[in-house]
Amino acid sequence: MTTDAIALLKRLIATPSFSGEEEKTAEIIFDFLSEKGVSPQRIRNNVYACNLHFDSTKPTLLLNSHHDTVKPTAAYTLDPFTPLEKDGKLYGLGSNDAGASVVALMQTFTHYYDKKISYNLILAITAEEETTGENGITLALKHLPTIDCAIVGEPTQMQAAIAERGLMVLDCTAHGTPGHAARNEGDNALYHAMDDIHWFRNFRFPKVSPLMGEVKMTVTQIAAGTQHNVVPGECRFVVDIRPTDVYDNTEIVEIIRQHVKCEVMPRSIKNRAVATDENHPLVQTAKTLNIPLFVSPTASDRICMDFPAIKMGVGDSARSHQADEYVYIQEIEDGIQNYIAFLNAFNP
């Protein structure tokens, strides 16, 4: 299985699959499953399949990961689309995030495909995760049978994230009046933005999640001005917010608007914080197998799921979106074995 997984991952690395442009990798995944005797289905660039003995009276476990990638950074020293095996590593764009989890979950699914077990399995390798696009997992879930719980394949070193923070991005605009810098004219929008940015940096939300800690806010971009001698009449900046489970995203936006003078526009409020109860069979299985549990600071397709799930996959999140991305060959082999061991022990 490891040999097949590595060969498949190399094909995926060699095929560009930026978010929204995953047509060719979807074909590769669809064809691979077909060659294994599976009957896959495709919705746009999402590929899914149900186990051979699917029974609607049984609970259903979803195995999900994504095959889209970010674009390579300028810091790459290797060709991001040429898979390279060296020193026990496989280099290439998407090798770690999340190609290794994709191929490990596909091997796990085909291993169980024709076996009679106490629950159903659905495999869904989906698109547009990196951009939280509407044609990724959100679209796929509309076409899948009822799902009771899920394993989401992301690079976690095969530890189990039982919760993850949400994600909300704010576009903020501070307004002033343009004028000539030499004549002390105008009302400087930059200064108004600075006051609000100071608030974003220092404000602490009063409610702290026992599981996730504090809501985290970080100003990440700023733009203002047209030339050196003109007082800017407008300043735009972006705030990255990582919500927790004790605040609704709408509530967070309302609190912010009560404290700042700038215009505040969230790009989306749907990416909420999520958590799975520690008594759920997914979490209990992880405990039985001595798999470390943690709260993930990064968002994934898990936030689009309204059923219990854990995020657990091959590789290391610290390598995601980095130049010369890689995954260890041994991690893929261990990942396949650990997924199979988990499903063997899982009892919904």
Beta strands, then each sheet from edge to edge (+ up, - down):
strand 1: 41-43
strand 2: 46-50
strand 3: 60-66
strand 4: 84-86
strand 5: 89-91
strand 6: 120-126
strand 7: 149-152
strand 8: 160-164
strand 9: 168-175
strand 10: 179-180
strand 11: 216-224
strand 12: 230-231
strand 13: 234-242
strand 14: 263-266
strand 15: 274-275
strand 16: 293-296
strand 17: 309-311
strand 18: 326-328
sheet 1: 1+ 2- 6+ 3+ 7+ 17+
sheet 2: 4+ 5- 18+
sheet 3: 15+ 8- 16-
sheet 4: 11+ 13- 9+ 14-
sheet 5: 10+ 12-
end
